[in-house]
Amino acid sequence: MLLVQWPKHLLHSLPGLGGCPSRVRVPGFAQDLIPSHFSTGAGESGKSTIVKQMKIIHEDGYSEEECRQYKAVVYSNTIQSIMAIIKAMGNLQIDFGDSSRADDARQLFALSSTAEEQGIMPEDLANVIRRLWADNGVQACFSRSREYQLNDSAAYYLNDLERIARADYIPTQQDVLRTRVKTTGIVETHFTFKDLHFKMFDVGGQRSERKKWIHCFEGVTAIIFCVALSAYDLVLAEDEEMNRMHESMKLFDSICNNKWFTDTSIILFLNKKDLFEEKIVHSSLTICFPEYTGANKYDEAASYIQSKFEDLNKRKDTKEIYTHFTCATDTKNVQFVFDAVTDVIIKNNLKDCGLF
């Protein structure tokens, strides 16, 4: 969940407006408003990727040195992805297309721990991973990834292994965006947009993380709630009996209708629309919503999910949910959506102060 807040210790009051944030962008007043917002959602919904996009869009992106610091994470994500697929082959009883790949699998597990510890991708390990990824059995297991836990960026890294494994490799901005590191605690980001100085808080989405932050953000200006559309047929990493979409709905219900957030703008990002569009044609939405009778087509299925979340709002007469379909790894899409989100935040705060 991404939070936008007007920190109380930073606010002034416009004359006669009873404590509303001053220095909003209106004629005759200084342009120094500091909204802050937080992003939340269930684990792996794309919250942290949105925060990374803010750095790319509003802070000139990641420097070469900062990109270098993600090199070990890229390697770890790549190694963990292929290992997850190989482990799943045993559970799903899928054989290698070429029986000699079994030796490569043993090599993978023998070499991986040292490589991850040192943050490197040795040539022999890269060759092992390349041969495994090309195997028909491995590809068959990858196509069934909804049946086990696999990083969304697995194919992105594995398909580009030749570039990633080069000795002179430096992660690109897109490589950095695709990295997956579980968010623990609260991560704060600052940036400036439309003459406003934003504070954005990225809070952990796994169940064990939520109790650390839920009480901390009373009075925030806006909440950006991220939902992974593509998670409708997946289960939680921390509870394999719970569907990820159902978990997201439970969390959204608790946030949207929470007493701490009565006056907070709720912005719903239905994220990973690209993955959802690919998946919906061959994995039915009835896996998540048995009552669904529509077509397994992007527009109809996405609209149904949108309505399921918006229907959770118990204060429809006074609280509006602002929904956007997003692809967190697409910088242009995030830039367009965040521009619209910022306009909503400004409009709502002017309205609260009687200036709109």
TILUM-842219 format. One record per residue (C-alpha): chain; x negated, y negated, z. Coordinates in pm, 1 decimal. Layout:
+-------+----------+----------+----------+
! chain !        u !        v !        w !
+-------+----------+----------+----------+
!     A !        X !        Y !        Z !
...
+-------+----------+----------+----------+
This chain:
+-------+----------+----------+----------+
! chain !        u !        v !        w !
+-------+----------+----------+----------+
!     A !      0.0 !      0.0 !      0.0 !
!     A !   -131.1 !   -345.3 !    -89.2 !
!     A !    -33.8 !   -627.1 !    147.9 !
!     A !     -0.3 !  -1000.7 !     84.4 !
!     A !      3.4 !  -1216.1 !    393.6 !
!     A !     11.5 !  -1580.0 !    495.8 !
!     A !   -220.0 !  -1549.7 !    799.8 !
!     A !    -63.2 !  -1744.8 !   1084.9 !
!     A !   -389.7 !  -1894.6 !   1205.3 !
!     A !   -446.4 !  -2044.3 !    859.4 !
!     A !   -102.4 !  -2200.0 !    807.4 !
!     A !      5.2 !  -2560.1 !    838.9 !
!     A !    366.9 !  -2673.3 !    832.3 !
!     A !    518.4 !  -2901.0 !    576.3 !
!     A !    702.5 !  -3189.7 !    746.0 !
!     A !   1053.7 !  -3085.0 !    838.8 !
!     A !   1023.1 !  -2727.6 !    710.6 !
!     A !    999.8 !  -2555.2 !   1047.1 !
!     A !    683.7 !  -2353.9 !   1013.2 !
!     A !    692.1 !  -2254.1 !    646.2 !
!     A !    347.9 !  -2218.7 !    487.9 !
!     A !    222.4 !  -2549.9 !    359.9 !
!     A !    -16.9 !  -2636.4 !     81.6 !
!     A !    191.6 !  -2444.7 !   -169.2 !
!     A !    140.4 !  -2548.7 !   -529.7 !
!     A !    392.8 !  -2834.0 !   -542.1 !
!     A !    339.0 !  -3199.6 !   -638.4 !
!     A !    182.9 !  -3404.9 !   -362.0 !
!     A !     41.6 !  -3118.1 !   -156.5 !
!     A !   -306.3 !  -2964.9 !   -143.5 !
!     A !   -365.9 !  -2637.2 !   -324.4 !
!     A !   -505.5 !  -2425.5 !    -43.5 !
!     A !   -252.0 !  -2153.3 !     30.7 !
!     A !   -395.9 !  -1819.4 !    133.9 !
!     A !   -156.2 !  -1532.9 !     68.6 !
!     A !   -259.5 !  -1186.9 !    168.1 !
!     A !    -91.0 !   -864.9 !     80.5 !
!     A !   -139.2 !   -500.8 !    136.6 !
!     A !   -101.5 !   -200.2 !    -80.5 !
!     A !     25.4 !    131.9 !     37.2 !
!     A !    165.3 !    453.6 !    -96.8 !
!     A !    106.9 !    821.9 !    -41.0 !
!     A !   -244.4 !    956.0 !    -97.2 !
!     A !   -383.1 !    938.3 !   -452.9 !
!     A !   -114.6 !    700.3 !   -579.3 !
!     A !   -364.7 !    453.3 !   -726.9 !
!     A !   -381.5 !    191.5 !   -449.4 !
!     A !   -759.7 !    166.3 !   -442.1 !
!     A !   -778.1 !    151.3 !   -822.0 !
!     A !   -549.9 !   -153.5 !   -818.2 !
!     A !   -786.1 !   -318.5 !   -568.0 !
!     A !  -1084.9 !   -240.1 !   -793.0 !
!     A !   -896.8 !   -400.4 !  -1082.0 !
!     A !   -861.4 !   -721.1 !   -881.9 !
!     A !  -1240.5 !   -737.3 !   -860.7 !
!     A !  -1273.9 !   -676.2 !  -1234.9 !
!     A !  -1001.8 !   -926.7 !  -1329.3 !
!     A !  -1066.0 !  -1202.3 !  -1076.8 !
!     A !  -1429.9 !  -1164.8 !   -967.6 !
!     A !  -1612.2 !  -1095.5 !  -1296.9 !
!     A !  -1615.8 !   -724.0 !  -1230.6 !
!     A !  -1891.2 !   -503.0 !  -1092.6 !
!     A !  -2253.5 !   -605.6 !  -1139.0 !
!     A !  -2499.0 !   -355.9 !  -1284.0 !
!     A !  -2637.3 !   -293.9 !   -935.4 !
!     A !  -2288.5 !   -235.1 !   -795.0 !
!     A !  -2215.6 !      7.4 !  -1078.7 !
!     A !  -2537.2 !    195.4 !  -1000.2 !
!     A !  -2411.4 !    245.5 !   -645.7 !
!     A !  -2117.3 !    445.0 !   -784.1 !
!     A !  -2342.5 !    688.0 !   -970.4 !
!     A !  -2343.6 !    943.4 !   -688.4 !
!     A !  -1963.3 !    918.1 !   -657.0 !
!     A !  -1920.0 !    986.3 !  -1029.6 !
!     A !  -2145.6 !   1291.1 !  -1001.0 !
!     A !  -1962.2 !   1415.1 !   -692.7 !
!     A !  -1619.5 !   1368.6 !   -854.1 !
!     A !  -1739.3 !   1557.0 !  -1162.9 !
!     A !  -1887.5 !   1845.0 !   -963.5 !
!     A !  -1589.0 !   1870.0 !   -729.8 !
!     A !  -1350.7 !   1874.2 !  -1026.7 !
!     A !  -1514.1 !   2167.0 !  -1205.6 !
!     A !  -1551.5 !   2353.8 !   -875.7 !
!     A !  -1180.2 !   2307.1 !   -801.0 !
!     A !  -1091.1 !   2453.5 !  -1140.4 !
!     A !  -1323.7 !   2753.4 !  -1097.4 !
!     A !  -1183.7 !   2825.1 !   -748.9 !
!     A !   -829.5 !   2801.6 !   -884.2 !
!     A !   -907.6 !   3058.6 !  -1153.5 !
!     A !   -947.3 !   3319.6 !   -881.8 !
!     A !   -621.4 !   3224.8 !   -710.9 !
!     A !   -430.9 !   3214.2 !  -1040.3 !
!     A !   -599.6 !   3531.8 !  -1167.0 !
!     A !   -731.4 !   3368.1 !  -1482.4 !
!     A !  -1035.7 !   3529.8 !  -1644.9 !
!     A !  -1317.6 !   3350.2 !  -1822.9 !
!     A !  -1289.4 !   3354.3 !  -2201.0 !
!     A !  -1655.2 !   3458.9 !  -2210.7 !
!     A !  -1751.4 !   3698.2 !  -1929.8 !
!     A !  -2103.3 !   3552.8 !  -1915.0 !
!     A !  -1951.8 !   3234.9 !  -1769.4 !
!     A !  -1920.2 !   3420.5 !  -1438.8 !
!     A !  -2298.0 !   3380.3 !  -1401.3 !
!     A !  -2259.3 !   3008.9 !  -1471.1 !
!     A !  -1992.5 !   2987.8 !  -1200.6 !
!     A !  -2231.8 !   3140.3 !   -948.1 !
!     A !  -2499.6 !   2894.5 !  -1059.9 !
!     A !  -2253.9 !   2608.1 !  -1018.9 !
!     A !  -2190.7 !   2686.4 !   -654.7 !
!     A !  -2559.8 !   2749.4 !   -588.5 !
!     A !  -2670.4 !   2415.6 !   -734.6 !
!     A !  -2382.8 !   2186.6 !   -642.6 !
!     A !  -2442.0 !   2123.5 !   -272.0 !
!     A !  -2799.0 !   1998.5 !   -319.5 !
!     A !  -2695.6 !   1784.1 !   -616.2 !
!     A !  -2413.9 !   1621.7 !   -419.3 !
!     A !  -2631.9 !   1564.2 !   -114.0 !
!     A !  -2894.7 !   1390.2 !   -326.8 !
!     A !  -2645.4 !   1210.8 !   -553.1 !
!     A !  -2797.6 !   1352.1 !   -871.5 !
!     A !  -2697.9 !   1550.3 !  -1181.3 !
!     A !  -2989.7 !   1784.1 !  -1267.5 !
!     A !  -3013.2 !   1899.2 !  -1628.6 !
!     A !  -2962.2 !   2266.3 !  -1538.1 !
!     A !  -2643.8 !   2184.4 !  -1345.1 !
!     A !  -2514.1 !   1964.0 !  -1628.1 !
!     A !  -2568.7 !   2249.3 !  -1875.5 !
!     A !  -2382.8 !   2492.2 !  -1648.8 !
!     A !  -2089.1 !   2252.9 !  -1614.6 !
!     A !  -2084.9 !   2188.1 !  -1990.6 !
!     A !  -2064.6 !   2560.8 !  -2071.9 !
!     A !  -1795.3 !   2621.1 !  -1810.8 !
!     A !  -1581.5 !   2328.9 !  -1926.8 !
!     A !  -1594.7 !   2459.8 !  -2286.1 !
!     A !  -1468.8 !   2804.9 !  -2181.7 !
!     A !  -1114.9 !   2900.7 !  -2290.0 !
!     A !  -1031.6 !   3047.2 !  -1950.3 !
!     A !  -1141.5 !   2730.6 !  -1771.4 !
!     A !   -929.1 !   2523.3 !  -2009.9 !
!     A !   -631.5 !   2751.9 !  -1945.0 !
!     A !   -674.0 !   2696.3 !  -1571.8 !
!     A !   -709.0 !   2321.4 !  -1623.4 !
!     A !   -376.6 !   2318.0 !  -1808.9 !
!     A !   -214.5 !   2457.1 !  -1492.2 !
!     A !   -362.8 !   2192.7 !  -1262.0 !
!     A !    -22.6 !   2111.5 !  -1108.6 !
!     A !    -59.5 !   2443.6 !   -924.0 !
!     A !   -363.8 !   2328.5 !   -725.9 !
!     A !   -535.7 !   2007.6 !   -612.9 !
!     A !   -736.0 !   1838.7 !   -889.3 !
!     A !   -865.1 !   1483.7 !   -928.8 !
!     A !   -675.4 !   1289.8 !  -1199.5 !
!     A !  -1008.9 !   1186.7 !  -1349.7 !
!     A !  -1137.8 !   1542.1 !  -1394.5 !
!     A !  -1098.4 !   1548.8 !  -1772.9 !
!     A !  -1225.7 !   1191.1 !  -1807.9 !
!     A !  -1561.3 !   1278.8 !  -1651.2 !
!     A !  -1594.7 !   1634.3 !  -1781.8 !
!     A !  -1519.3 !   1531.2 !  -2139.9 !
!     A !  -1793.4 !   1268.4 !  -2118.3 !
!     A !  -2051.4 !   1482.2 !  -1940.6 !
!     A !  -2321.1 !   1426.8 !  -2203.8 !
!     A !  -2321.0 !   1051.7 !  -2134.1 !
!     A !  -2286.6 !   1089.6 !  -1757.3 !
!     A !  -2573.3 !   1340.1 !  -1734.3 !
!     A !  -2825.8 !   1121.1 !  -1919.0 !
!     A !  -3128.3 !   1015.3 !  -1715.1 !
!     A !  -3060.3 !    646.2 !  -1785.0 !
!     A !  -2688.7 !    667.6 !  -1699.5 !
!     A !  -2530.6 !    361.5 !  -1538.6 !
!     A !  -2156.0 !    385.8 !  -1461.1 !
!     A !  -1932.1 !    156.7 !  -1666.0 !
!     A !  -1649.0 !    -50.9 !  -1519.2 !
!     A !  -1407.2 !    221.1 !  -1634.5 !
!     A !  -1621.5 !    490.9 !  -1470.6 !
!     A !  -1603.9 !    296.2 !  -1144.4 !
!     A !  -1226.4 !    254.2 !  -1176.7 !
!     A !  -1187.4 !    630.0 !  -1217.1 !
!     A !  -1387.2 !    724.0 !   -908.6 !
!     A !  -1196.7 !    882.9 !   -624.9 !
!     A !  -1297.5 !    825.2 !   -263.0 !
!     A !  -1033.8 !    878.3 !      3.9 !
!     A !   -939.6 !    549.9 !    171.4 !
!     A !   -986.1 !    560.7 !    547.7 !
!     A !   -894.7 !    272.5 !    771.4 !
!     A !   -829.3 !    -67.6 !    612.4 !
!     A !  -1034.3 !   -213.8 !    325.4 !
!     A !  -1009.9 !   -591.5 !    271.6 !
!     A !  -1070.2 !   -771.4 !    -60.0 !
!     A !  -1071.4 !  -1148.1 !   -131.3 !
!     A !  -1016.1 !  -1317.5 !   -468.0 !
!     A !   -876.3 !  -1637.0 !   -622.4 !
!     A !   -591.7 !  -1646.5 !   -875.6 !
!     A !   -366.5 !  -1933.4 !   -987.0 !
!     A !   -541.8 !  -2165.3 !   -741.5 !
!     A !   -448.3 !  -1932.1 !   -455.6 !
!     A !   -700.1 !  -1751.0 !   -237.3 !
!     A !   -574.7 !  -1396.6 !   -188.8 !
!     A !   -650.4 !  -1141.9 !     77.3 !
!     A !   -567.3 !   -787.7 !    -22.9 !
!     A !   -568.6 !   -496.4 !    219.5 !
!     A !   -591.0 !   -137.9 !     96.8 !
!     A !   -468.5 !    101.3 !    362.7 !
!     A !   -508.0 !    478.1 !    376.2 !
!     A !   -219.5 !    674.8 !    229.9 !
!     A !   -273.9 !   1015.6 !    385.5 !
!     A !    -47.2 !   1081.4 !    683.7 !
!     A !   -330.8 !   1073.2 !    934.7 !
!     A !   -425.2 !    722.0 !    819.0 !
!     A !    -85.1 !    551.1 !    843.2 !
!     A !    -62.0 !    520.8 !   1219.3 !
!     A !   -377.7 !    306.6 !   1207.2 !
!     A !   -215.0 !     21.8 !   1014.8 !
!     A !    165.5 !     25.4 !   1018.9 !
!     A !    190.1 !   -216.3 !   1314.9 !
!     A !    -85.9 !   -451.7 !   1199.0 !
!     A !     91.5 !   -643.2 !    925.4 !
!     A !    400.8 !   -807.8 !   1067.4 !
!     A !    476.6 !  -1122.3 !    867.9 !
!     A !    289.8 !  -1025.8 !    552.3 !
!     A !    403.7 !  -1211.7 !    243.6 !
!     A !    431.5 !   -910.5 !     16.3 !
!     A !    377.6 !   -538.2 !      3.1 !
!     A !    273.0 !   -363.2 !   -315.6 !
!     A !    384.6 !     -3.6 !   -281.6 !
!     A !    217.8 !    238.3 !   -524.4 !
!     A !    383.2 !    559.7 !   -638.0 !
!     A !    216.0 !    810.3 !   -869.8 !
!     A !    486.3 !    891.2 !  -1126.5 !
!     A !    281.9 !   1192.3 !  -1234.0 !
!     A !    297.8 !   1342.3 !   -883.1 !
!     A !    658.0 !   1460.1 !   -919.6 !
!     A !    547.4 !   1820.6 !   -968.9 !
!     A !    257.2 !   1821.5 !   -719.9 !
!     A !    226.4 !   1894.5 !   -348.5 !
!     A !     28.2 !   1704.6 !    -86.1 !
!     A !   -335.5 !   1790.0 !    -23.0 !
!     A !   -262.6 !   1777.8 !    352.0 !
!     A !     68.5 !   1970.1 !    337.3 !
!     A !    119.6 !   2211.2 !     50.3 !
!     A !    486.3 !   2255.1 !    142.5 !
!     A !    566.3 !   1888.3 !     73.8 !
!     A !    623.6 !   1751.7 !   -275.9 !
!     A !    419.5 !   1433.6 !   -330.0 !
!     A !    709.3 !   1237.0 !   -476.8 !
!     A !    932.4 !   1328.2 !   -182.5 !
!     A !    656.6 !   1215.9 !     54.6 !
!     A !    627.9 !    886.0 !   -133.3 !
!     A !   1003.0 !    835.0 !   -101.3 !
!     A !    989.7 !    898.7 !    274.0 !
!     A !    706.9 !    649.3 !    315.7 !
!     A !    878.8 !    391.7 !     94.6 !
!     A !   1198.7 !    426.1 !    297.9 !
!     A !   1005.8 !    367.1 !    620.4 !
!     A !    829.7 !     59.3 !    477.3 !
!     A !   1116.2 !    -97.7 !    284.1 !
!     A !   1358.7 !    -74.8 !    576.9 !
!     A !   1107.0 !   -139.4 !    854.6 !
!     A !   1190.8 !   -414.5 !   1103.9 !
!     A !    838.6 !   -556.1 !   1071.0 !
!     A !    893.3 !   -623.0 !    700.8 !
!     A !   1244.8 !   -771.6 !    697.4 !
!     A !   1130.9 !  -1091.4 !    523.6 !
!     A !    855.5 !   -934.8 !    316.1 !
!     A !    870.1 !   -910.2 !    -63.8 !
!     A !    851.1 !   -546.0 !   -172.9 !
!     A !    682.0 !   -487.7 !   -507.8 !
!     A !    703.3 !   -130.6 !   -634.5 !
!     A !    431.1 !     -9.5 !   -869.9 !
!     A !    540.7 !    310.3 !  -1042.9 !
!     A !    186.5 !    399.9 !  -1136.3 !
!     A !      7.9 !    652.6 !  -1359.4 !
!     A !    269.1 !    603.6 !  -1629.0 !
!     A !     21.0 !    733.5 !  -1887.5 !
!     A !    -18.5 !   1067.1 !  -1709.3 !
!     A !    356.2 !   1086.2 !  -1649.9 !
!     A !    430.2 !   1034.9 !  -2020.1 !
!     A !    196.8 !   1323.1 !  -2109.4 !
!     A !    328.7 !   1554.7 !  -1840.3 !
!     A !    706.9 !   1504.3 !  -1857.0 !
!     A !    743.4 !   1675.4 !  -2196.2 !
!     A !    627.9 !   2011.0 !  -2058.3 !
!     A !    695.8 !   1991.9 !  -1682.8 !
!     A !   1059.2 !   1928.3 !  -1591.4 !
!     A !   1163.8 !   1652.8 !  -1351.5 !
!     A !   1397.9 !   1907.5 !  -1190.8 !
!     A !   1091.2 !   2043.4 !  -1009.3 !
!     A !   1122.1 !   1735.6 !   -789.4 !
!     A !   1488.7 !   1644.6 !   -839.1 !
!     A !   1699.4 !   1959.9 !   -900.2 !
!     A !   2006.9 !   1741.9 !   -954.6 !
!     A !   1849.8 !   1563.6 !  -1253.4 !
!     A !   2044.0 !   1635.6 !  -1574.0 !
!     A !   1873.4 !   1394.2 !  -1812.0 !
!     A !   1618.2 !   1462.7 !  -2081.7 !
!     A !   1254.7 !   1530.3 !  -2004.5 !
!     A !   1157.5 !   1214.8 !  -2189.9 !
!     A !    954.5 !    926.0 !  -2053.2 !
!     A !   1210.9 !    643.9 !  -2056.9 !
!     A !   1501.0 !    838.9 !  -1910.0 !
!     A !   1296.5 !   1025.2 !  -1649.4 !
!     A !   1104.5 !    712.4 !  -1542.8 !
!     A !   1429.4 !    516.0 !  -1503.2 !
!     A !   1569.8 !    794.6 !  -1287.4 !
!     A !   1269.0 !    784.5 !  -1054.3 !
!     A !   1297.0 !    405.2 !  -1036.8 !
!     A !   1662.1 !    431.9 !   -930.1 !
!     A !   1578.4 !    693.9 !   -665.6 !
!     A !   1334.3 !    454.4 !   -498.8 !
!     A !   1543.5 !    140.6 !   -535.7 !
!     A !   1845.6 !    321.4 !   -389.0 !
!     A !   1649.0 !    366.7 !    -64.9 !
!     A !   1678.1 !     -7.4 !      0.5 !
!     A !   1939.1 !    -44.3 !    276.1 !
!     A !   1954.7 !   -423.4 !    246.8 !
!     A !   2032.0 !   -469.9 !   -121.7 !
!     A !   2237.1 !   -782.4 !    -48.2 !
!     A !   1938.8 !   -966.6 !    100.6 !
!     A !   1628.6 !   -777.7 !    -17.5 !
!     A !   1523.9 !   -721.3 !   -376.9 !
!     A !   1275.5 !   -460.3 !   -493.7 !
!     A !   1051.8 !   -583.5 !   -776.9 !
!     A !    958.6 !   -277.8 !   -983.9 !
!     A !    680.1 !   -251.6 !  -1242.0 !
!     A !    553.0 !     47.6 !  -1439.8 !
!     A !    174.8 !     49.5 !  -1426.1 !
!     A !   -139.8 !    227.1 !  -1536.6 !
!     A !   -396.5 !    132.3 !  -1273.2 !
!     A !   -690.5 !    224.7 !  -1496.5 !
!     A !   -568.8 !    -11.2 !  -1773.8 !
!     A !   -710.7 !   -354.3 !  -1692.6 !
!     A !   -485.2 !   -545.2 !  -1935.9 !
!     A !   -172.3 !   -378.7 !  -1796.2 !
!     A !   -269.4 !   -452.5 !  -1436.1 !
!     A !   -358.6 !   -812.1 !  -1525.4 !
!     A !    -18.2 !   -867.0 !  -1689.6 !
!     A !    172.9 !   -708.0 !  -1401.5 !
!     A !    -21.0 !   -889.0 !  -1129.4 !
!     A !     45.6 !  -1220.3 !  -1301.7 !
!     A !    418.9 !  -1146.9 !  -1275.4 !
!     A !    379.0 !  -1030.9 !   -914.7 !
!     A !    203.2 !  -1353.5 !   -817.4 !
!     A !    484.5 !  -1560.1 !   -967.1 !
!     A !    733.7 !  -1364.7 !   -753.3 !
!     A !    526.6 !  -1423.8 !   -439.1 !
!     A !    500.6 !  -1797.8 !   -504.8 !
!     A !    869.8 !  -1828.5 !   -595.1 !
!     A !    984.8 !  -1641.8 !   -284.5 !
!     A !    769.3 !  -1848.8 !    -51.2 !
!     A !    887.2 !  -2173.6 !   -206.9 !
!     A !   1243.9 !  -2048.1 !   -170.0 !
!     A !   1186.8 !  -1963.2 !    197.3 !
!     A !   1064.1 !  -2317.1 !    252.7 !
!     A !   1359.0 !  -2473.4 !     71.0 !
!     A !   1140.9 !  -2591.9 !   -217.0 !
!     A !   1289.4 !  -2373.0 !   -492.3 !
+-------+----------+----------+----------+
